[in-house]
Amino acid sequence: MSFASDNASGASAKIMAALIAANEGAAMPYGADDFSIRAEAAVSALFDRDCAVFLVPTGTAANALALAALCPAWGAVFCHADSHVMGDECGAPEFFTAGAKLVGLPGARGKISPETLAEALRAFPRGLVKQVQPAALTLTQATESGTLYQRSEIAELAGLAHANGLRVHMDGARFANAVAALDLTPAELTWKSGVDVLSFGASKNGTLFCEAVIFFDRALASDFTFRRKRSGHTMSKGRYLGAQMLAYLDGDHWLELARHANAMARRLAEGLAAVPGARITQECEANEVFVVLPRKAEALLRAAGAGYYDWGARGLTAQEKPHRDEIQLRLVASFATTAREVEDFIAAAADKI
Ligand SMILES: *Cc1c(COP(=O)(O)O)cnc(C)c1O
């Protein structure tokens, strides 16, 4: 019963098989191999646009290097206060932008509202020499609260950002889960709604280690190959990244994996909602479940060996916060989650084992 994170799961069998197959013979190093070249073309085809695509091994590298391409050292990057770039990347965005300022914005359900962004823009007037200059907005899709930005919300935020001279980045560590949940194309959820650069996650959804930085405007990517190499994220045996991404996209494997994860999360949320004393704190829109449980139920889960994170009061208003005898858990379903694990978890929480 492992619900700690979707990256607690392994890689999908299809992707492992593709890696073994790619292990035959010689291939040119540093991304000049046939796998990487074909993978980059496959990503462009998926997004229905001629994109500049760069494969990297981690999401932190994807985010930090993407932001560095959008933001000068004296720039401001607006992000959600609970975002991964803000709290989970050990200062990599600040480091790779050579010192840009991350400005964390509040927002219910893990989302930034247009009003909040407008207020932040007013707080950083353009041209005021004493302050960093607004340069980029980064949105997480699916959000750190497991919720989704609708297409219209992305378009409104991106419109406001562009009107104020900012570029728009999307942290898509769980982009597959968002696409699987919304009946929209990858293009509609990104460049057609104003996103300039996407960190297209894959590791959480079934690759071994592979993410893509996708520039929808090639002009923004002119320095990126040097940024990637200088930061130590250009893999000499690049074929193994390319092979992962090719297998991930082939036959909509990525969507099939994400649909399963989403379905398991939904089932988990529905089952837990019926546990006495439990309350679901965020609408389950992708593959994450946030639930407040009585500490008694949590002790049963711990005793049963279940994996999850204590999420504190993150994402909650003062009224929603767990009481002293309660605890908020974050549960993440993955492509590898089984219906059995879900049923067992619900049963353990309800003391029905
Ligand atoms: C997991 C995750 C990342 C990527 O993290 P790495 O551990 O560096 O691969 C980025 N953003 C979000 C929102 C994530 O959940």
Ligand as a Chemical Component Dictionary entry (heavy atoms), coordinates in Angstrom:
data_LIG
# 
_chem_comp.id                   LIG 
_chem_comp.type                 NON-POLYMER 
_chem_comp.pdbx_formal_charge   0 
_chem_comp.three_letter_code    LIG 
# 
loop_
_chem_comp_atom.comp_id 
_chem_comp_atom.atom_id 
_chem_comp_atom.alt_atom_id 
_chem_comp_atom.type_symbol 
_chem_comp_atom.charge 
_chem_comp_atom.model_Cartn_x 
_chem_comp_atom.model_Cartn_y 
_chem_comp_atom.model_Cartn_z 
_chem_comp_atom.pdbx_ordinal 
LIG C1 C1 C 0 8.126  15.688 -8.694  1  
LIG C2 C2 C 0 7.929  17.085 -9.118  2  
LIG C3 C3 C 0 8.902  17.761 -9.875  3  
LIG C4 C4 C 0 10.204 17.137 -10.312 4  
LIG O1 O1 O 0 11.032 16.736 -9.305  5  
LIG P1 P1 P 0 12.397 15.948 -9.465  6  
LIG O2 O2 O 0 12.466 15.182 -8.216  7  
LIG O3 O3 O 0 13.455 16.942 -9.588  8  
LIG O4 O4 O 0 12.315 15.089 -10.684 9  
LIG C5 C5 C 0 8.621  19.054 -10.293 10 
LIG N1 N1 N 0 7.465  19.642 -9.985  11 
LIG C6 C6 C 0 6.498  19.026 -9.279  12 
LIG C7 C7 C 0 5.207  19.734 -9.007  13 
LIG C8 C8 C 0 6.709  17.737 -8.803  14 
LIG O5 O5 O 0 5.755  17.141 -8.093  15 
# 
loop_
_chem_comp_bond.comp_id 
_chem_comp_bond.atom_id_1 
_chem_comp_bond.atom_id_2 
_chem_comp_bond.value_order 
_chem_comp_bond.pdbx_ordinal 
LIG C1 C2 SING 1  
LIG C2 C3 SING 2  
LIG C2 C8 DOUB 3  
LIG C3 C4 SING 4  
LIG C3 C5 DOUB 5  
LIG C4 O1 SING 6  
LIG O1 P1 SING 7  
LIG P1 O2 DOUB 8  
LIG P1 O3 SING 9  
LIG P1 O4 SING 10 
LIG C5 N1 SING 11 
LIG N1 C6 DOUB 12 
LIG C6 C7 SING 13 
LIG C6 C8 SING 14 
LIG C8 O5 SING 15 
# 
